[in-house]
Amino acid sequence: MVVVRLKNVSKRFGKVVAVDDVTLEIKEGEFFTFLGPSGCGKTTTLRIIAGLEYPDKGRIFFDDEDVTDVPPYKRNTGMVFQNYALWPHMTVFENISYGLKIRGYSKHEIKKKVDEVLELVQLKGLENRYPTQLSGGQQQRVALARALVIEPKVLLLDEPLSNLDARLRVEMREELKRLQKELKITTIYVTHDQEEALVISDRIAVMRQGRIMQVGEPDEVYRRPKNLFVATFLGRCSLIEGKVVDVDKDLVTIAIDHIRIKGVLPDKDMKLRKGEEAYAVLKPEDFALRIDDPSKANEFTGTVEWLFFVGPFNQIRLGLGRISILVNVEPWFTPSLKSKVTVYIPYEYVIILPKKEQEVCQET
Amino acid sequence: MNLNIKLIKRELDPLTVTQLIIVGLILGAFLVLPVSFMILRAFFHKGSLSLYYFESLVAGGDFIKTKPETSWIELVRTPQGEILIIGRKGPDFGIFLNTLFVSTMVMIFATTLGVLAAFIMARYEFPGKNFFKVILLIPMLATPFVNAFVLGKVLAVNGLVNYLLYETLKILPFKIWVTGLPALILIQTLSLYPIVYLNAYSSFINIDPSLEEQAENLGAKGLKLFLTITLPLALPGISAGAALVFIFSMEDLGAPIGLSGAFGSGLHEKILSFRIYDEFRKGIGSIEQVHASTYAMAVVMLIIALAIFLLIKKYVTLKSYAMLSKGGRWKPRVRRLGVKGLVPIYVFLIILALSASFPQFGVVVLAFTDWAMSKLPSKVTLEHISALLVNREVFRAILNSLIYSSVATLIMLLVGTSAAYVVARRKIPGRDLIDALSTLPIAIPGIIVAVGYLLFFATYFSQTPLDPFFNPGLLLIFSYSVRRLPFTARTVFAGFQQVHESLEEAALNLGADRAKVFFTIALPLIISNVISGGILSFVYSMNEVSTSITLSNLNPNQGPITFYMSQVIYASAAVGTVSVAAALGVLLIVAQILAISVSNYILKQRVAFLGV
C-alpha cells in the first residue's frame, strides 16, 4: 500500500509528446483511473509508473522513495497487460508462480500462495492447463492472479477488460472492484471506456494529448466538466455557443439569437464577464417535460426534427431556430415530427464554459 | 545529451553488454578486420596510398580486353565427324568483364525462368502440380563441383546429348560441344534459378487477390493486368532474388572447377573468382608469395557485390508495399486450364525440370554406378559409397566437415541469437550496424573472406593457432560462423518478432532481470526457430565451398568434404575418384533433405530460403 506521486513527468517518442508535464498524487488504497481516447498517453503513463518506459523529465515516487531510476524488476508493481501476456509455454501454475520463484519462496510457500490466489480469482482446478486451453475470461483471471500473488505495492491494469465480450466485461469490472476493496491495494487503471471508468473508479484523470484535463471523483468529472474536452468526452451533450449577457452571482446567462440559456460555472475560480463568448453544455438526460419549480429552470420550446428510439428512453432532436438540442424523454413519449414540444432543464445542470477553452473532443 | 547517455545506460544491462561483446568480437575479428585489412593492403604500394595494383591489373591486358575475342561458334572437322563448338575461343572480354558478363546473363536467364515458373505455379491449377513443386526445387540441393562435372559429361563431345541426338537418333547434323563462358552461364542458371523462383512465388502468393480483382473490375485483364498490378507488386521480391543470383554467380567456384574437371582448362577459368582461387592453388608457403594484385582483384569483386547488395536493399525497402488490406487468409487466385493452356505449361515445366534437376540425378547415378568410366552406366555398385567410410582420406574429410560445421553452428547460434535479440529488443545506437553486419555476409563472396583471412591472420597471428599455414581448420570454423550467420540470425530474428514484447515485460514486472527474462521467457518461446536455424546453418556449412577449398590448400590434411571434392574433380587424375566425389555429393544431398524435412515437418518452421 503506497502513495504514488508523479512530478512533472514528460515523455516523447520522436516528435510525438506522449506525456506532457503530468503531476499528480494517487492515494493509498485508491482505485485511480486514467481515461482518454487512444493515443492520449494513458498507457505510457502507466508504463512509466511500472518502469517499462523511462521519462524524459520528471520524477516518480512510491511513498517518499524516488523510484525514477529503479529498474522495472525491482519496483514490485503488479501489472496486467491488455493482451494478458500469459506465457504460452507455461501452465497456469507456472505462470502464477513465476514471480514467487524469483523472489526465492520455498516450494511449499509457493504452492500455498498460488492456491490462495487461485481461490481469490475463482480458478481452482485449472493449475495444469496451458493458457491456450482457457477462455478469454479465465486468461484474464490468470493474468490478474499472477500480478496479485507477489503482493505488489501497486496494481497496474492496462485496459484489462477490453478483450472481453460485453457481458463478461460488466461482470469482471464488478469483481475487480470487489477484489480491490478487499485487498485495499493501490490500483491504477487505464481505459478508454468512459462508462467503465465512471463505474469502477474512486478518482479519474481524464487525459488528452499527454496532458491531464481534469482529475476528480466520477460524479465530479461527469457533472462538473471544467473544459470542453471533458464535457464532450464523457457522455453526449449539446454545445451551444453564445455571448454572455448577464452574470448574477453564480448564474451566468448566455444568448444566441433570441434564446437565453442560464447556467453555472463548474469552478469557483472561473470568471466570465458580460460580452465574453461562452459555451453552454446541455446533457440530454437532464431535460424534463415537466418540472416542479420552473423558476429555476431554462424553458425551451422547439420543433421535433427527429426522434430516435434508444430503448430505455427516446431521444429527440429539438430545433430552436438556428440551433438544435438533444433531449432524452420517457420511452412512452413519441411526438410526431414537426410538432411543438416544450422541455425544461434546471439552471444548476447547465455548465457554462468560457470560449477561450480548448477544442471539443473529436471522438464524440 | 545527458539524458541520452542515461537512457543508453539503462539499456546496457549485463545481458546486453555480454551479447554486444560476443557479436562485436566474432564479427569484428573474423569479418570486419580481415576484410578491411585486405582492402587497405590493396591500396598501399611501397608504403603509400596508391592505385598501383589496380593499374597493373588493367595494364596486364587480361583484365579488360581491349580487343575482345567474340568468335563464339566454330565448326570443326574431326575424324569422328563435324563438331559445333560453342564458347571455346570466345566470348572473352577479359577477366573483369567476363565476370560481369556471366553474372549478368545468369541473372537475366535465371530471373526469366524463375518468374515464369513461379507465375505458373502460383496462378494455375493442373494435374501433377505437386510433383513439379518438388522437382523444381531439386537444383537447390547443393552438390558442388559434381553437378557441373555431370553437366560437362553430358554436354561433352562424347557426352549423352551427342550420343542421343547425333549418334543414335541422328537428329543433329553435327555434334555440339558447349564450353567456356556459355557453359558456365548454363550451369549457373540451372542451379540458381530456384532463388528467384522461390522469391517470386511467395511474392505472387502474398498479393491480396482483391487487388487484382479490383483491377479486373475496372477492366484490366491478361497481360495488362500482369504488367500493371501483379508484376509491380511482386517486383521487390523478384529483384531481391535476382540480386542474390548475381552475387552468387559471381562468387561461384563450383561451376568453373567442375567444368575444368570435365573439359580441362578453358575460358570458364577466366573469371575473377577462379583467378583468386588459382593463387591459393599454387602451393604458397608464406604470405609474401601471394601477389598483391590478388588483393586488388578481391577488392574489385567486393565493391561490385556490395554495390549490388546495398542498391537492392535500398530499393526493396523503398518499394516494400505495406499491403493496405488487412491480413488474414485469402484464397489465392488459381485458374484451371484447358488443353490449349496445358500444353505449353507442361512443355515448359518438363524441359525446365528435366534440365535443372538432371545434375542432381546425375550425381546419384555417378555415385552408384560405373558411369564415371563409361559412356553410359552399365552396372550398379556400392563401392563408391562404401569408400566414404573405408577410404581414410575421405573419412577424414567427412570428420573434418562434421567437426567444423558443428562448432561453427554453436558459434552461429550464440552470435546469431545475441545479434537478433539486441536488434529486436534494445534501443541503442549502433543497432542498425549490428543488423547490417549480421546480414551482410550473404553479399560478401567467400573468396574474399578467404583472402582476407590469409592476409590478416598470416600477418598478425603467425605462429599462433590462428596461423592459416598451420591451422586453416580453425579459421574455417570462423569463416563458416560468419558466412552462414545470416541464416541463423534471420530465423531467430523472425522468431523474436513473433513474440509480443509484453510477454517479456510481464516477466520484468514480476521481478525477473533481463538475463532471466531472456533465458526463461524469450529463448524458450522461440526455441524451435533456434533449432531450425541451427540445423540449416549446419548443413549450409557442410556445403561451404569458397573458403574451404582455398584455405585448405595451405594444409590439405585439414580439408573438409568440399575441399576433397574439388581436389578430385579438378585433378581428375584417378578416374574412379570422381565417383567418390559423387558419393560425397549424395551424402550432402541426404543431409540437406533431412535438415529441410526436420525443420518443416517436425519443428513446423517454414524454411524461408533467402531474401535481402
Boltz contact constraints between the chains, C-beta under 6 A:
constraints:
  - contact:
      token1: [A, 50]
      token2: [B, 509]
      max_distance: 6.0
  - contact:
      token1: [A, 52]
      token2: [B, 505]
      max_distance: 6.0
  - contact:
      token1: [A, 54]
      token2: [B, 10]
      max_distance: 6.0
  - contact:
      token1: [A, 72]
      token2: [B, 508]
      max_distance: 6.0
  - contact:
      token1: [A, 72]
      token2: [B, 509]
      max_distance: 6.0
  - contact:
      token1: [A, 73]
      token2: [B, 508]
      max_distance: 6.0
  - contact:
      token1: [A, 73]
      token2: [B, 511]
      max_distance: 6.0
  - contact:
      token1: [A, 73]
      token2: [B, 512]
      max_distance: 6.0
  - contact:
      token1: [A, 73]
      token2: [B, 513]
      max_distance: 6.0
  - contact:
      token1: [A, 79]
      token2: [B, 509]
      max_distance: 6.0
  - contact:
      token1: [A, 81]
      token2: [B, 502]
      max_distance: 6.0
  - contact:
      token1: [A, 83]
      token2: [B, 502]
      max_distance: 6.0
  - contact:
      token1: [A, 85]
      token2: [B, 502]
      max_distance: 6.0
  - contact:
      token1: [A, 85]
      token2: [B, 503]
      max_distance: 6.0
  - contact:
      token1: [A, 85]
      token2: [B, 506]
      max_distance: 6.0
  - contact:
      token1: [A, 87]
      token2: [B, 503]
      max_distance: 6.0
  - contact:
      token1: [A, 89]
      token2: [B, 524]
      max_distance: 6.0
  - contact:
      token1: [A, 89]
      token2: [B, 525]
      max_distance: 6.0
  - contact:
      token1: [A, 98]
      token2: [B, 510]
      max_distance: 6.0
  - contact:
      token1: [A, 99]
      token2: [B, 510]
      max_distance: 6.0
  - contact:
      token1: [A, 99]
      token2: [B, 511]
      max_distance: 6.0
  - contact:
      token1: [A, 102]
      token2: [B, 511]
      max_distance: 6.0
  - contact:
      token1: [A, 102]
      token2: [B, 512]
      max_distance: 6.0
